[in-house]
Amino acid sequence: MSADTPPRVPVLCFGASGLRFAVPVAAVAALDAAAPAAVSLAALLGLEPHAAATRTVTVTGGDRARALVVDAPLLLRVLDVGDVVPAPVALPRNPAVLGFARIDDELVQLLDTERLLAAS
């Protein structure tokens, strides 16, 4: 990678409440079928569940880890850091949303797992 090339970050994309989200792959500890003991990502973000959640993604942030139930599909993508748009300050949003990126022609909300888990 040259000095002019922005860093690339692998991310895991998934849905919750009809919206698209992504977390860095480095923050993913495990993937599994939906587990009853896991917390709904939609509920954690204050959203109404839209569809039957079908997967559990265990994420880490700081010294915490938590299993979150999300909607499928789960997709691995590589994100150019230069394509990230910070969340506007005036936009009402969950503090765990760092910003947005266009991935596969969809607007995806990028989650900060440390903030997400601190709020739970």
C-alpha positions, 0 to 999 in steps of 0.5 A: 500500500502506498502512502497515498492509498487510504487504509482499508478495513475489513468489516462485517455487515448485517441488518437490524430493524430494516437498517444496515450496520457494520463493525470492524472484523477485528471486533467480532469474536464469534458468529452463530445462529440466533441465541435466546440469551443474546441481546437484540441489536435493534433493541439496544439501539432503541429501534423496533425489530423489523424481521426475525433475527437469525444470527448472533454476532458476538462483538468485543469493545474495550474489556467487554464482549456481548452476543447480539442478535442481528438480521441476516445476511452477514456479509464481509466487505473491505471498506476504504477508510477514506469512504467513511463519512462522519455522522453529522453532529446535528443528526439525532442518532445513537452515540454508537454510530461513528459514521456512514459508508456506502457499501454495495450501493447501500448506506451502512451505519458504522458502529463503535463496539466500545460505545455500543457495549458501554451503553448496554 
